[in-house]
Structures are given as structure tokens and as C-alpha cells.
Amino acid sequence: MDRFIYDVLIDLVGHKVQVMAADDDVLLTELTISAVDRSAVNGEEFDAFSVDLTGDEKEHLAQGNYSFKHQSFGEVKLFMSPYTIERYQICISRKKAK
């Protein structure tokens, strides 16, 4: 079961996650989860939320796919976009199982 879910992540605000390149296990940096917010499409049909992360501007990461690791959710590969030199966002929108 996927553990990168709203209920797990909301409790991780303020915690660091490891970030690796999507194609290997080389640690690139650690980012801190700064916010987890439900999005407008969240509802009966979709589970939707965003995860905001902050990091060191000297270790800036480009938009792209990365592996994220934390003991609470394991390891997951996701797309992440920067919106400032040290702030990033991951957007999740999944169709709920019936």
C-alpha cells in the first residue's frame, strides 16, 4: 500500500525527507516538509493534496523526478517543481478506489 498519503504526510510537517536522483540511490539533499494542503479537486472521486518543501538554496534542485525517502512512507518516486530557489512543491491527485 502506498504510504505517501495525506494522513501520513500531515504529521510530517517540520520533518526532513531524503531526496535522491530518480535513477540511483545517491543522496542529493534533504528537504523539510513545510506544509501539506488539500486541493480543490479533493472529494469523493479524488484524493488530492500538495506537499510544500524547503531546502538550502545552495543545494537547489531542478524540476524533475526524484526519489523521496522517510521511515513513515518508505521510498517513492515523484515529480517535484521548484517555485523559488529554496521552495518546492509536489502535487498529488489520485482517483479513489471504489
N, CA, C and O atoms as a GROMACS GRO file, in nm:
protein
  392
    1MET      N    1   0.084  -0.120   0.000
    1MET     CA    2   0.000   0.000   0.000
    1MET      C    3   0.087   0.125   0.000
    1MET      O    4   0.187   0.132   0.072
    2ASP      N    5   0.050   0.219  -0.080
    2ASP     CA    6   0.124   0.345  -0.088
    2ASP      C    7   0.105   0.423   0.043
    2ASP      O    8  -0.008   0.445   0.086
    3ARG      N    9   0.215   0.463   0.104
    3ARG     CA   10   0.209   0.538   0.231
    3ARG      C   11   0.232   0.687   0.211
    3ARG      O   12   0.229   0.762   0.308
    4PHE      N   13   0.255   0.732   0.087
    4PHE     CA   14   0.269   0.874   0.059
    4PHE      C   15   0.128   0.931   0.043
    4PHE      O   16   0.083   0.961  -0.067
    5ILE      N   17   0.060   0.944   0.159
    5ILE     CA   18  -0.080   0.987   0.162
    5ILE      C   19  -0.094   1.104   0.258
    5ILE      O   20  -0.010   1.127   0.345
    6TYR      N   21  -0.202   1.177   0.241
    6TYR     CA   22  -0.227   1.297   0.321
    6TYR      C   23  -0.217   1.269   0.471
    6TYR      O   24  -0.149   1.342   0.543
    7ASP      N   25  -0.284   1.164   0.518
    7ASP     CA   26  -0.288   1.137   0.662
    7ASP      C   27  -0.150   1.109   0.722
    7ASP      O   28  -0.127   1.139   0.839
    8VAL      N   29  -0.060   1.053   0.644
    8VAL     CA   30   0.077   1.029   0.691
    8VAL      C   31   0.158   1.159   0.683
    8VAL      O   32   0.229   1.194   0.777
    9LEU      N   33   0.146   1.229   0.572
    9LEU     CA   34   0.229   1.347   0.547
    9LEU      C   35   0.194   1.465   0.637
    9LEU      O   36   0.283   1.542   0.673
   10ILE      N   37   0.068   1.482   0.672
   10ILE     CA   38   0.030   1.595   0.758
   10ILE      C   39   0.103   1.588   0.892
   10ILE      O   40   0.131   1.692   0.952
   11ASP      N   41   0.133   1.468   0.939
   11ASP     CA   42   0.206   1.453   1.064
   11ASP      C   43   0.357   1.474   1.048
   11ASP      O   44   0.430   1.476   1.147
   12LEU      N   45   0.403   1.489   0.924
   12LEU     CA   46   0.546   1.505   0.898
   12LEU      C   47   0.587   1.650   0.873
   12LEU      O   48   0.702   1.677   0.841
   13VAL      N   49   0.494   1.745   0.887
   13VAL     CA   50   0.529   1.886   0.871
   13VAL      C   51   0.639   1.919   0.973
   13VAL      O   52   0.625   1.892   1.092
   14GLY      N   53   0.747   1.978   0.922
   14GLY     CA   54   0.863   2.008   1.006
   14GLY      C   55   0.971   1.902   1.002
   14GLY      O   56   1.081   1.923   1.054
   15HIS      N   57   0.941   1.786   0.942
   15HIS     CA   58   1.038   1.676   0.933
   15HIS      C   59   1.114   1.682   0.801
   15HIS      O   60   1.064   1.735   0.701
   16LYS      N   61   1.234   1.626   0.802
   16LYS     CA   62   1.316   1.619   0.682
   16LYS      C   63   1.292   1.488   0.607
   16LYS      O   64   1.267   1.384   0.667
   17VAL      N   65   1.300   1.497   0.474
   17VAL     CA   66   1.295   1.379   0.388
   17VAL      C   67   1.422   1.377   0.304
   17VAL      O   68   1.473   1.483   0.266
   18GLN      N   69   1.471   1.259   0.275
   18GLN     CA   70   1.587   1.245   0.189
   18GLN      C   71   1.541   1.251   0.044
   18GLN      O   72   1.436   1.199   0.008
   19VAL      N   73   1.624   1.316  -0.040
   19VAL     CA   74   1.592   1.328  -0.182
   19VAL      C   75   1.709   1.271  -0.262
   19VAL      O   76   1.823   1.315  -0.248
   20MET      N   77   1.678   1.173  -0.346
   20MET     CA   78   1.778   1.109  -0.431
   20MET      C   79   1.739   1.126  -0.577
   20MET      O   80   1.623   1.150  -0.609
   21ALA      N   81   1.838   1.112  -0.665
   21ALA     CA   82   1.808   1.110  -0.808
   21ALA      C   83   1.715   0.992  -0.834
   21ALA      O   84   1.726   0.888  -0.768
   22ALA      N   85   1.624   1.006  -0.929
   22ALA     CA   86   1.523   0.903  -0.955
   22ALA      C   87   1.584   0.773  -1.004
   22ALA      O   88   1.523   0.667  -0.988
   23ASP      N   89   1.702   0.779  -1.064
   23ASP     CA   90   1.760   0.660  -1.124
   23ASP      C   91   1.873   0.596  -1.044
   23ASP      O   92   1.935   0.500  -1.090
   24ASP      N   93   1.902   0.648  -0.923
   24ASP     CA   94   2.003   0.585  -0.837
   24ASP      C   95   1.980   0.625  -0.692
   24ASP      O   96   1.889   0.703  -0.662
   25ASP      N   97   2.061   0.570  -0.602
   25ASP     CA   98   2.043   0.596  -0.459
   25ASP      C   99   2.140   0.700  -0.404
   25ASP      O  100   2.169   0.701  -0.284
   26VAL      N  101   2.192   0.789  -0.489
   26VAL     CA  102   2.283   0.894  -0.444
   26VAL      C  103   2.201   1.004  -0.377
   26VAL      O  104   2.113   1.064  -0.439
   27LEU      N  105   2.229   1.030  -0.250
   27LEU     CA  106   2.159   1.135  -0.177
   27LEU      C  107   2.197   1.271  -0.232
   27LEU      O  108   2.315   1.307  -0.234
   28LEU      N  109   2.098   1.347  -0.278
   28LEU     CA  110   2.122   1.480  -0.332
   28LEU      C  111   2.113   1.587  -0.223
   28LEU      O  112   2.195   1.678  -0.217
   29THR      N  113   2.012   1.575  -0.138
   29THR     CA  114   1.990   1.672  -0.031
   29THR      C  115   1.880   1.619   0.060
   29THR      O  116   1.822   1.513   0.036
   30GLU      N  117   1.852   1.693   0.164
   30GLU     CA  118   1.735   1.670   0.249
   30GLU      C  119   1.648   1.795   0.242
   30GLU      O  120   1.699   1.907   0.247
   31LEU      N  121   1.518   1.774   0.230
   31LEU     CA  122   1.423   1.884   0.228
   31LEU      C  123   1.329   1.870   0.346
   31LEU      O  124   1.300   1.758   0.390
   32THR      N  125   1.281   1.982   0.398
   32THR     CA  126   1.188   1.983   0.510
   32THR      C  127   1.046   2.003   0.458
   32THR      O  128   1.020   2.095   0.380
   33ILE      N  129   0.954   1.918   0.503
   33ILE     CA  130   0.813   1.936   0.468
   33ILE      C  131   0.761   2.057   0.544
   33ILE      O  132   0.759   2.057   0.667
   34SER      N  133   0.719   2.160   0.471
   34SER     CA  134   0.674   2.284   0.535
   34SER      C  135   0.523   2.297   0.540
   34SER      O  136   0.470   2.369   0.624
   35ALA      N  137   0.452   2.227   0.451
   35ALA     CA  138   0.305   2.232   0.452
   35ALA      C  139   0.250   2.115   0.371
   35ALA      O  140   0.312   2.068   0.276
   36VAL      N  141   0.132   2.070   0.411
   36VAL     CA  142   0.056   1.968   0.337
   36VAL      C  143  -0.088   2.019   0.333
   36VAL      O  144  -0.152   2.034   0.438
   37ASP      N  145  -0.138   2.046   0.213
   37ASP     CA  146  -0.270   2.107   0.199
   37ASP      C  147  -0.357   2.031   0.099
   37ASP      O  148  -0.309   1.985  -0.004
   38ARG      N  149  -0.485   2.017   0.132
   38ARG     CA  150  -0.581   1.959   0.039
   38ARG      C  151  -0.601   2.054  -0.078
   38ARG      O  152  -0.595   2.176  -0.060
   39SER      N  153  -0.624   2.000  -0.196
   39SER     CA  154  -0.650   2.084  -0.312
   39SER      C  155  -0.799   2.085  -0.344
   39SER      O  156  -0.877   2.009  -0.287
   40ALA      N  157  -0.837   2.172  -0.436
   40ALA     CA  158  -0.979   2.193  -0.468
   40ALA      C  159  -1.045   2.068  -0.526
   40ALA      O  160  -1.166   2.052  -0.510
   41VAL      N  161  -0.971   1.981  -0.592
   41VAL     CA  162  -1.033   1.863  -0.654
   41VAL      C  163  -1.050   1.747  -0.557
   41VAL      O  164  -1.106   1.643  -0.593
   42ASN      N  165  -1.002   1.761  -0.434
   42ASN     CA  166  -1.019   1.655  -0.335
   42ASN      C  167  -1.168   1.637  -0.306
   42ASN      O  168  -1.242   1.734  -0.289
   43GLY      N  169  -1.210   1.512  -0.300
   43GLY     CA  170  -1.351   1.486  -0.272
   43GLY      C  171  -1.382   1.339  -0.281
   43GLY      O  172  -1.296   1.255  -0.254
   44GLU      N  173  -1.504   1.307  -0.319
   44GLU     CA  174  -1.548   1.169  -0.325
   44GLU      C  175  -1.474   1.088  -0.431
   44GLU      O  176  -1.448   0.969  -0.412
   45GLU      N  177  -1.439   1.152  -0.543
   45GLU     CA  178  -1.376   1.080  -0.654
   45GLU      C  179  -1.223   1.082  -0.649
   45GLU      O  180  -1.159   0.985  -0.690
   46PHE      N  181  -1.164   1.192  -0.598
   46PHE     CA  182  -1.019   1.205  -0.599
   46PHE      C  183  -0.963   1.237  -0.461
   46PHE      O  184  -1.024   1.309  -0.383
   47ASP      N  185  -0.845   1.180  -0.433
   47ASP     CA  186  -0.764   1.218  -0.318
   47ASP      C  187  -0.659   1.313  -0.373
   47ASP      O  188  -0.572   1.272  -0.450
   48ALA      N  189  -0.665   1.440  -0.335
   48ALA     CA  190  -0.577   1.540  -0.394
   48ALA      C  191  -0.521   1.632  -0.286
   48ALA      O  192  -0.593   1.682  -0.200
   49PHE      N  193  -0.389   1.652  -0.292
   49PHE     CA  194  -0.322   1.739  -0.196
   49PHE      C  195  -0.187   1.782  -0.253
   49PHE      O  196  -0.138   1.725  -0.350
   50SER      N  197  -0.130   1.884  -0.190
   50SER     CA  198   0.004   1.929  -0.228
   50SER      C  199   0.095   1.921  -0.106
   50SER      O  200   0.051   1.934   0.008
   51VAL      N  201   0.224   1.901  -0.134
   51VAL     CA  202   0.326   1.896  -0.030
   51VAL      C  203   0.428   2.003  -0.064
   51VAL      O  204   0.491   1.999  -0.170
   52ASP      N  205   0.445   2.100   0.026
   52ASP     CA  206   0.547   2.204   0.009
   52ASP      C  207   0.670   2.164   0.088
   52ASP      O  208   0.660   2.116   0.201
   53LEU      N  209   0.786   2.187   0.027
   53LEU     CA  210   0.913   2.151   0.091
   53LEU      C  211   1.009   2.270   0.082
   53LEU      O  212   1.001   2.350  -0.010
   54THR      N  213   1.098   2.279   0.179
   54THR     CA  214   1.201   2.383   0.176
   54THR      C  215   1.337   2.318   0.193
   54THR      O  216   1.352   2.212   0.254
   55GLY      N  217   1.436   2.386   0.135
   55GLY     CA  218   1.572   2.335   0.143
   55GLY      C  219   1.673   2.447   0.141
   55GLY      O  220   1.638   2.564   0.154
   56ASP      N  221   1.798   2.410   0.126
   56ASP     CA  222   1.908   2.505   0.122
   56ASP      C  223   1.922   2.557  -0.020
   56ASP      O  224   1.932   2.478  -0.114
   57GLU      N  225   1.923   2.689  -0.037
   57GLU     CA  226   1.934   2.745  -0.172
   57GLU      C  227   2.065   2.707  -0.241
   57GLU      O  228   2.074   2.713  -0.364
   58LYS      N  229   2.167   2.669  -0.164
   58LYS     CA  230   2.295   2.627  -0.222
   58LYS      C  231   2.287   2.486  -0.281
   58LYS      O  232   2.376   2.445  -0.355
   59GLU      N  233   2.181   2.413  -0.249
   59GLU     CA  234   2.160   2.278  -0.300
   59GLU      C  235   2.032   2.271  -0.383
   59GLU      O  236   1.955   2.175  -0.374
   60HIS      N  237   2.010   2.374  -0.465
   60HIS     CA  238   1.888   2.385  -0.545
   60HIS      C  239   1.871   2.266  -0.639
   60HIS      O  240   1.967   2.221  -0.701
   61LEU      N  241   1.750   2.217  -0.648
   61LEU     CA  242   1.715   2.106  -0.738
   61LEU      C  243   1.627   2.158  -0.851
   61LEU      O  244   1.538   2.241  -0.829
   62ALA      N  245   1.651   2.110  -0.970
   62ALA     CA  246   1.569   2.147  -1.086
   62ALA      C  247   1.437   2.071  -1.084
   62ALA      O  248   1.423   1.971  -1.013
   63GLN      N  249   1.341   2.119  -1.161
   63GLN     CA  250   1.214   2.046  -1.179
   63GLN      C  251   1.245   1.908  -1.235
   63GLN      O  252   1.326   1.894  -1.326
   64GLY      N  253   1.179   1.806  -1.180
   64GLY     CA  254   1.200   1.672  -1.233
   64GLY      C  255   1.154   1.563  -1.140
   64GLY      O  256   1.092   1.589  -1.037
   65ASN      N  257   1.186   1.440  -1.177
   65ASN     CA  258   1.151   1.322  -1.098
   65ASN      C  259   1.262   1.291  -0.999
   65ASN      O  260   1.380   1.294  -1.033
   66TYR      N  261   1.222   1.262  -0.875
   66TYR     CA  262   1.316   1.231  -0.768
   66TYR      C  263   1.260   1.117  -0.684
   66TYR      O  264   1.139   1.092  -0.684
   67SER      N  265   1.348   1.050  -0.613
   67SER     CA  266   1.306   0.952  -0.512
   67SER      C  267   1.308   1.022  -0.377
   67SER      O  268   1.405   1.088  -0.341
   68PHE      N  269   1.200   1.005  -0.302
   68PHE     CA  270   1.188   1.065  -0.169
   68PHE      C  271   1.181   0.951  -0.068
   68PHE      O  272   1.114   0.850  -0.091
   69LYS      N  273   1.252   0.968   0.044
   69LYS     CA  274   1.258   0.860   0.142
   69LYS      C  275   1.241   0.916   0.284
   69LYS      O  276   1.301   1.016   0.323
   70HIS      N  277   1.156   0.846   0.359
   70HIS     CA  278   1.134   0.874   0.502
   70HIS      C  279   1.079   0.746   0.563
   70HIS      O  280   1.006   0.672   0.497
   71GLN      N  281   1.112   0.721   0.688
   71GLN     CA  282   1.067   0.597   0.751
   71GLN      C  283   0.915   0.586   0.759
   71GLN      O  284   0.862   0.475   0.765
   72SER      N  285   0.843   0.697   0.759
   72SER     CA  286   0.697   0.693   0.769
   72SER      C  287   0.627   0.651   0.641
   72SER      O  288   0.519   0.592   0.646
   73PHE      N  289   0.688   0.679   0.524
   73PHE     CA  290   0.624   0.640   0.398
   73PHE      C  291   0.711   0.553   0.309
   73PHE      O  292   0.668   0.512   0.201
   74GLY      N  293   0.832   0.525   0.350
   74GLY     CA  294   0.921   0.441   0.270
   74GLY      C  295   0.989   0.523   0.162
   74GLY      O  296   1.036   0.634   0.188
   75GLU      N  297   0.996   0.468   0.042
   75GLU     CA  298   1.057   0.538  -0.071
   75GLU      C  299   0.958   0.546  -0.185
   75GLU      O  300   0.891   0.447  -0.218
   76VAL      N  301   0.948   0.664  -0.245
   76VAL     CA  302   0.853   0.686  -0.354
   76VAL      C  303   0.917   0.779  -0.458
   76VAL      O  304   0.989   0.872  -0.422
   77LYS      N  305   0.891   0.753  -0.586
   77LYS     CA  306   0.939   0.838  -0.694
   77LYS      C  307   0.827   0.930  -0.738
   77LYS      O  308   0.717   0.886  -0.772
   78LEU      N  309   0.856   1.062  -0.736
   78LEU     CA  310   0.755   1.162  -0.767
   78LEU      C  311   0.816   1.277  -0.846
   78LEU      O  312   0.937   1.296  -0.847
   79PHE      N  313   0.729   1.353  -0.911
   79PHE     CA  314   0.769   1.474  -0.982
   79PHE      C  315   0.760   1.592  -0.886
   79PHE      O  316   0.661   1.608  -0.814
   80MET      N  317   0.865   1.676  -0.884
   80MET     CA  318   0.870   1.792  -0.796
   80MET      C  319   0.908   1.915  -0.876
   80MET      O  320   0.993   1.909  -0.965
   81SER      N  321   0.843   2.028  -0.845
   81SER     CA  322   0.872   2.156  -0.912
   81SER      C  323   0.918   2.260  -0.810
   81SER      O  324   0.859   2.271  -0.703
   82PRO      N  325   1.023   2.335  -0.844
   82PRO     CA  326   1.060   2.448  -0.758
   82PRO      C  327   0.969   2.567  -0.788
   82PRO      O  328   0.925   2.585  -0.901
   83TYR      N  329   0.942   2.649  -0.684
   83TYR     CA  330   0.873   2.774  -0.712
   83TYR      C  331   0.948   2.894  -0.657
   83TYR      O  332   0.908   3.008  -0.680
   84THR      N  333   1.057   2.870  -0.583
   84THR     CA  334   1.160   2.970  -0.552
   84THR      C  335   1.291   2.893  -0.547
   84THR      O  336   1.292   2.772  -0.569
   85ILE      N  337   1.400   2.961  -0.518
   85ILE     CA  338   1.530   2.896  -0.515
   85ILE      C  339   1.540   2.789  -0.407
   85ILE      O  340   1.618   2.694  -0.420
   86GLU      N  341   1.460   2.803  -0.298
   86GLU     CA  342   1.468   2.705  -0.190
   86GLU      C  343   1.334   2.640  -0.154
   86GLU      O  344   1.325   2.570  -0.053
   87ARG      N  345   1.231   2.663  -0.234
   87ARG     CA  346   1.098   2.606  -0.207
   87ARG      C  347   1.050   2.523  -0.325
   87ARG      O  348   1.072   2.556  -0.441
   88TYR      N  349   0.983   2.412  -0.290
   88TYR     CA  350   0.940   2.315  -0.390
   88TYR      C  351   0.798   2.269  -0.360
   88TYR      O  352   0.746   2.289  -0.250
   89GLN      N  353   0.735   2.206  -0.461
   89GLN     CA  354   0.601   2.153  -0.440
   89GLN      C  355   0.584   2.021  -0.516
   89GLN      O  356   0.630   2.005  -0.629
   90ILE      N  357   0.515   1.930  -0.451
   90ILE     CA  358   0.472   1.804  -0.511
   90ILE      C  359   0.319   1.807  -0.508
   90ILE      O  360   0.259   1.832  -0.403
   91CYS      N  361   0.256   1.782  -0.623
   91CYS     CA  362   0.109   1.779  -0.629
   91CYS      C  363   0.063   1.637  -0.656
   91CYS      O  364   0.112   1.570  -0.747
   92ILE      N  365  -0.031   1.591  -0.574
   92ILE     CA  366  -0.085   1.455  -0.585
   92ILE      C  367  -0.233   1.463  -0.615
   92ILE      O  368  -0.306   1.538  -0.550
   93SER      N  369  -0.278   1.387  -0.714
   93SER     CA  370  -0.421   1.373  -0.744
   93SER      C  371  -0.442   1.229  -0.790
   93SER      O  372  -0.401   1.191  -0.900
   94ARG      N  373  -0.506   1.150  -0.705
   94ARG     CA  374  -0.529   1.007  -0.732
   94ARG      C  375  -0.678   0.978  -0.731
   94ARG      O  376  -0.752   1.026  -0.645
   95LYS      N  377  -0.720   0.900  -0.827
   95LYS     CA  378  -0.859   0.854  -0.828
   95LYS      C  379  -0.876   0.752  -0.714
   95LYS      O  380  -0.797   0.658  -0.702
   96LYS      N  381  -0.978   0.771  -0.633
   96LYS     CA  382  -1.003   0.681  -0.521
   96LYS      C  383  -1.059   0.548  -0.570
   96LYS      O  384  -1.136   0.544  -0.666
   97ALA      N  385  -1.020   0.443  -0.504
   97ALA     CA  386  -1.074   0.309  -0.536
   97ALA      C  387  -1.219   0.304  -0.492
   97ALA      O  388  -1.257   0.364  -0.392
   98LYS      N  389  -1.299   0.232  -0.568
   98LYS     CA  390  -1.443   0.223  -0.534
   98LYS      C  391  -1.469   0.106  -0.446
   98LYS      O  392  -1.583   0.082  -0.407
   0.00000   0.00000   0.00000
